[in-house]
């Protein structure tokens, strides 16, 4: 029988998402493609959990990741 991967607690996901927020007085850090992908997946998972699949847009995910679409 296949087992499902264990999801991180919401606090860990949110904390990870907030780590990418630009802070005043600091230079923005450029993420590697792997880090950026992981960030997008974490944020999308969090938003889908909060709003449901049909309540999330790509623009909302991008905004939470401090990206533009």
C-alpha positions in Angstrom: 0.0 0.0 0.0 1.3 3.4 -0.9 1.7 6.0 1.8 0.9 9.7 1.4 3.7 12.2 2.1 3.3 14.0 5.4 2.4 17.6 5.0 4.2 20.3 7.0 2.2 22.1 9.7 0.5 25.3 8.4 2.8 27.4 10.7 5.9 25.9 8.9 4.4 26.6 5.5 3.4 30.1 6.4 6.8 30.8 8.0 8.6 29.5 4.9 6.4 31.7 2.7 7.0 34.8 4.8 10.8 34.2 4.7 10.7 35.4 1.0 9.1 38.8 1.9 11.4 41.7 1.0 12.4 43.6 4.1 13.1 47.4 4.1 16.8 48.2 4.0 17.8 44.8 2.7 18.7 43.8 -0.7 16.4 41.2 -2.2 17.9 37.8 -2.4 17.7 35.9 -5.7 16.4 32.4 -5.2 17.6 29.4 -7.1 15.0 27.8 -9.5 14.6 24.9 -7.0 14.0 27.3 -4.1 11.6 29.4 -6.1 9.6 26.3 -7.2 9.4 25.0 -3.6 8.2 28.5 -2.4 5.5 28.6 -5.1 4.3 25.1 -4.2 4.3 25.9 -0.4 2.3 29.1 -0.9 -0.1 27.5 -3.4 -0.8 24.7 -1.0 -1.4 27.1 1.9 -3.8 29.2 -0.2 -5.7 26.2 -1.6 -6.1 25.0 2.0 -7.4 28.3 3.1 -9.6 29.3 0.1 -10.2 26.0 -1.7 -9.1 25.1 -5.2 -11.5 27.4 -7.1 -10.8 30.3 -4.7 -7.1 30.6 -5.6 -5.7 32.5 -8.7 -2.2 32.4 -10.1 -2.1 36.2 -9.4 -2.8 35.5 -5.7 0.0 32.9 -5.5 2.4 35.2 -7.3 1.5 38.1 -5.0 2.2 36.0 -1.9 5.5 35.0 -3.4 6.4 38.6 -4.2 6.4 37.8 -7.9 4.6 39.4 -10.8 2.7 37.5 -13.5 
